[in-house]
Amino acid sequence: MIALDLMYKVQIRVVFERTCFSELERKDISLEDIRDAVQPLYKSCKEILEIDLNVVDEDNLGLWFFRDIESMGYIYLYSN
């Protein structure tokens, strides 16, 4: 219903974030666009972008990623 109201320019009493309108217009969303909408996500992404690459290369972050794959009834666990 909201989409139809927007399409026919019917006034509604709903507040949308800027990112919502960008999605409706099929525009790309940048990191700065989500700053006001989702503060924790913005902060986390910003910190990742500002990490010193030398620290990442030295494996000082202590990050480990795992995935499991089920095949023929067996579950295999793979780590990085």
MARKEKOL-228860 format. One record per residue (C-alpha): residue number from 1; residue in three letters; x, y, z. Coordinates in nm, 4 decimals, always signed. Layout:
# MARKEKOL-228860
   i  aa        x        y        z
 NUM ALA        X        Y        Z
...
***
This chain:
# MARKEKOL-228860
   i  aa        x        y        z
   1 MET  +0.0000  +0.0000  +0.0000
   2 ILE  +0.2796  +0.2411  +0.0842
   3 ALA  +0.4416  +0.1807  -0.2541
   4 LEU  +0.1153  +0.2625  -0.4309
   5 ASP  +0.0744  +0.5769  -0.2237
   6 LEU  +0.4248  +0.6872  -0.3168
   7 MET  +0.3671  +0.6034  -0.6814
   8 TYR  +0.0495  +0.8133  -0.6983
   9 LYS  +0.1964  +1.0879  -0.4773
  10 VAL  -0.0567  +1.0382  -0.1989
  11 GLN  +0.0476  +1.2086  +0.1227
  12 ILE  +0.1180  +0.9597  +0.4004
  13 ARG  +0.2361  +1.0100  +0.7575
  14 VAL  +0.5403  +0.7846  +0.7471
  15 VAL  +0.9037  +0.8890  +0.7765
  16 PHE  +1.1542  +0.7083  +0.5553
  17 GLU  +1.5305  +0.7154  +0.5792
  18 ARG  +1.7271  +0.8456  +0.2839
  19 THR  +1.8489  +0.4924  +0.2099
  20 CYS  +1.4919  +0.3709  +0.1621
  21 PHE  +1.4281  +0.6299  -0.1078
  22 SER  +1.7586  +0.5444  -0.2743
  23 GLU  +1.6549  +0.1794  -0.2875
  24 LEU  +1.3172  +0.2705  -0.4363
  25 GLU  +1.4945  +0.4772  -0.7027
  26 ARG  +1.7403  +0.1883  -0.7596
  27 LYS  +2.0369  +0.4087  -0.6770
  28 ASP  +2.3570  +0.2784  -0.5233
  29 ILE  +2.3873  +0.3227  -0.1481
  30 SER  +2.7185  +0.4350  -0.0037
  31 LEU  +2.8550  +0.3880  +0.3451
  32 GLU  +2.7802  +0.7518  +0.4250
  33 ASP  +2.4145  +0.6976  +0.3335
  34 ILE  +2.3662  +0.4490  +0.6175
  35 ARG  +2.5328  +0.6695  +0.8796
  36 ASP  +2.2046  +0.8107  +1.0102
  37 ALA  +1.9956  +0.4989  +0.9536
  38 VAL  +2.2083  +0.2299  +1.1219
  39 GLN  +2.4764  +0.3810  +1.3470
  40 PRO  +2.6305  +0.0519  +1.4763
  41 LEU  +2.6676  -0.0905  +1.1247
  42 TYR  +2.8194  +0.2338  +0.9974
  43 LYS  +3.0672  +0.2455  +1.2864
  44 SER  +3.1738  -0.1178  +1.2380
  45 CYS  +3.2225  -0.0797  +0.8632
  46 LYS  +3.4143  +0.2450  +0.9110
  47 GLU  +3.6503  +0.0763  +1.1604
  48 ILE  +3.7135  -0.2096  +0.9173
  49 LEU  +3.7994  +0.0365  +0.6399
  50 GLU  +4.0424  +0.2217  +0.8676
  51 ILE  +4.2348  -0.0878  +0.9845
  52 ASP  +4.6063  -0.0783  +0.9123
  53 LEU  +4.6740  -0.3401  +0.6434
  54 ASN  +5.0047  -0.4380  +0.8044
  55 VAL  +4.8176  -0.5475  +1.1170
  56 VAL  +4.5827  -0.7583  +0.9060
  57 ASP  +4.8719  -0.9224  +0.7191
  58 GLU  +5.0420  -1.0191  +1.0455
  59 ASP  +4.7266  -1.2049  +1.1621
  60 ASN  +4.7134  -1.0016  +1.4828
  61 LEU  +4.3366  -0.9757  +1.4695
  62 GLY  +4.2851  -1.3371  +1.5706
  63 LEU  +4.0001  -1.3900  +1.3276
  64 TRP  +3.9048  -1.7437  +1.2309
  65 PHE  +3.6364  -1.8438  +0.9864
  66 PHE  +3.4755  -2.1857  +0.9662
  67 ARG  +3.2279  -2.3441  +0.7327
  68 ASP  +3.0757  -2.6865  +0.7285
  69 ILE  +2.9660  -2.8788  +0.4245
  70 GLU  +2.7309  -3.1738  +0.4379
  71 SER  +2.7948  -3.4373  +0.1764
  72 MET  +2.6404  -3.7832  +0.1626
  73 GLY  +2.5391  -3.7705  +0.5294
  74 TYR  +2.8821  -3.6570  +0.6535
  75 ILE  +2.9596  -3.3074  +0.7793
  76 TYR  +3.3046  -3.1715  +0.6973
  77 LEU  +3.4408  -2.8729  +0.8902
  78 TYR  +3.6865  -2.6446  +0.7116
  79 SER  +3.8834  -2.3633  +0.8748
  80 ASN  +4.0967  -2.0926  +0.7181
***
